[in-house]
Amino acid sequence: MLEVSPARGLTRREFFLTSVVGFATEIMVSPANANEDADDAVALIKRLTGKTPIESDSLHLVMPRSFPNGYTVPLSLDIDSPMTEDDHVRYIRIVAPRNPLIEVATFHFERSQPRLSTRIRLAEPQFVLAFAELSDGTLLMTKTWVDVATNGCA
């Protein structure tokens, strides 16, 4: 006579361990993708502008490391610049490479301080890039990783 054993489900301990392993795997996989995006940042900006950007500490891009939704992610940016006739910022561009439309915003400056604060939409976790062209044609760049839980570009 063939005996059939009842189907056994996951215990709470097995479920918890499986969840922890899955979460840890996601954390470990995300930085690998993040590094690929970081390497592609210079190439992307060069493709958009025709110029090779220089990573700079004089650009200060401030965004939350993680945000609950991608609809209204806060962004602040300022640049250390004297804003004189010979040395000033022409424009600043914000780019989100994983958004459906990657160019988020462009800001032009004449005589005002190159400082801005706004909110942007992000489709998924990604590097947000900011680059500024100076009056001498130099292109400065900075980037920051932002992890959003929900898509803001639906």
C-alpha positions as CSV (number, residue, x, y, z in Angstrom):
1,M,0.0,0.0,0.0
2,L,1.4,3.4,-1.0
3,E,1.4,6.0,1.7
4,V,1.1,9.7,0.8
5,S,2.7,12.2,3.2
6,P,0.8,15.4,3.7
7,A,2.3,18.5,2.0
8,R,4.4,20.5,4.4
9,G,4.5,24.3,4.3
10,L,7.3,26.6,5.4
11,T,7.8,27.1,9.1
12,R,8.0,30.6,10.4
13,R,11.8,30.2,10.9
14,E,12.2,28.9,7.3
15,F,10.1,31.8,6.0
16,F,12.1,34.3,7.9
17,L,15.4,32.9,6.8
18,T,14.3,32.9,3.2
19,S,13.2,36.5,3.4
20,V,16.4,37.6,5.0
21,V,18.5,35.8,2.3
22,G,16.3,37.4,-0.4
23,F,16.7,40.9,1.1
24,A,20.5,40.4,1.5
25,T,20.8,39.3,-2.1
26,E,18.9,42.4,-3.3
27,I,21.3,44.6,-1.3
28,M,24.3,42.8,-2.7
29,V,23.1,43.0,-6.3
30,S,22.1,46.7,-6.3
31,P,25.7,48.1,-5.7
32,A,27.0,46.1,-8.7
33,N,24.4,47.8,-10.9
34,A,25.1,51.1,-9.3
35,N,28.8,50.8,-10.2
36,E,28.0,50.1,-13.8
37,D,25.8,53.2,-13.8
38,A,28.6,55.3,-12.3
39,D,31.0,54.2,-14.9
40,D,28.6,55.1,-17.6
41,A,27.9,58.6,-16.2
42,V,30.9,60.2,-18.0
43,A,30.1,58.5,-21.3
44,L,26.5,59.6,-21.1
45,I,27.3,63.3,-20.4
46,K,29.9,63.2,-23.2
47,R,27.2,61.9,-25.5
48,L,24.8,64.6,-24.5
49,T,27.2,67.5,-24.6
50,G,30.1,66.5,-26.7
51,K,32.5,67.4,-23.9
52,T,34.2,65.2,-21.3
53,P,33.1,66.2,-17.7
54,I,35.4,66.4,-14.7
55,E,34.1,65.1,-11.4
56,S,34.3,68.0,-9.0
57,D,33.8,68.7,-5.3
58,S,32.7,72.3,-6.1
59,L,29.3,71.0,-7.1
60,H,27.2,70.1,-4.1
61,L,24.2,67.8,-5.0
62,V,22.1,67.0,-2.0
63,M,19.4,64.3,-2.2
64,P,18.1,61.7,0.2
65,R,19.8,58.4,0.0
66,S,16.4,56.7,-0.1
67,F,12.9,58.1,-0.5
68,P,9.5,56.4,-0.2
69,N,8.3,57.3,-3.6
70,G,9.7,58.6,-6.9
71,Y,7.0,61.3,-7.4
72,T,8.6,64.2,-5.4
73,V,12.2,63.5,-4.6
74,P,13.9,66.6,-3.1
75,L,17.0,68.0,-4.8
76,S,19.3,70.9,-3.8
77,L,22.3,71.9,-5.7
78,D,24.8,74.7,-5.4
79,I,28.2,75.5,-6.9
80,D,31.2,77.2,-5.5
81,S,31.6,80.0,-8.1
82,P,32.5,83.7,-7.8
83,M,30.0,84.5,-10.6
84,T,32.2,87.3,-12.1
85,E,32.3,88.3,-15.7
86,D,35.3,86.0,-16.4
87,D,34.3,83.1,-14.1
88,H,30.7,82.1,-13.9
89,V,28.3,79.2,-14.4
90,R,26.5,79.2,-17.7
91,Y,24.0,76.4,-17.0
92,I,23.4,73.3,-14.8
93,R,21.6,70.2,-16.1
94,I,20.1,67.4,-14.1
95,V,19.9,63.9,-15.7
96,A,18.3,60.7,-14.5
97,P,19.6,57.9,-16.8
98,R,16.9,55.4,-15.9
99,N,13.9,57.7,-16.4
100,P,11.9,57.4,-19.6
101,L,13.0,61.0,-20.4
102,I,16.6,61.2,-19.0
103,E,16.9,65.0,-19.1
104,V,15.1,66.2,-16.0
105,A,15.9,69.9,-15.9
106,T,18.2,72.7,-17.2
107,F,18.9,75.9,-15.3
108,H,20.6,78.9,-16.8
109,F,22.4,81.6,-14.7
110,E,23.4,85.1,-15.6
111,R,24.4,87.0,-12.6
112,S,22.6,85.2,-9.8
113,Q,24.2,82.7,-7.5
114,P,24.1,79.2,-9.0
115,R,21.9,77.6,-6.3
116,L,18.7,75.8,-6.7
117,S,16.2,73.6,-4.8
118,T,13.4,71.6,-6.4
119,R,11.7,68.2,-6.5
120,I,12.1,65.7,-9.3
121,R,10.5,62.5,-10.4
122,L,12.5,59.2,-10.5
123,A,11.4,56.1,-12.3
124,E,13.5,53.7,-10.2
125,P,16.6,53.6,-7.9
126,Q,19.5,55.2,-9.9
127,F,22.3,57.7,-10.0
128,V,21.2,61.2,-10.5
129,L,23.8,63.3,-12.4
130,A,24.3,67.0,-12.3
131,F,26.7,68.8,-14.5
132,A,27.5,72.5,-15.0
133,E,29.2,74.3,-17.8
134,L,31.5,77.2,-16.7
135,S,32.2,80.3,-18.7
136,D,35.6,78.9,-19.9
137,G,33.8,75.8,-21.3
138,T,34.8,73.4,-18.5
139,L,32.2,70.9,-17.7
140,L,32.0,69.8,-14.0
141,M,30.0,66.8,-12.9
142,T,28.7,65.2,-9.7
143,K,26.4,62.3,-9.0
144,T,24.5,60.7,-6.1
145,W,22.7,57.4,-5.7
146,V,19.0,57.7,-4.8
147,D,16.9,54.6,-3.9
148,V,13.2,55.1,-4.5
149,A,10.6,52.5,-3.5
150,T,7.9,53.4,-6.1
151,N,8.0,54.5,-9.7
152,G,7.4,58.3,-10.1
153,C,7.3,58.3,-13.9
154,A,4.3,56.2,-14.6
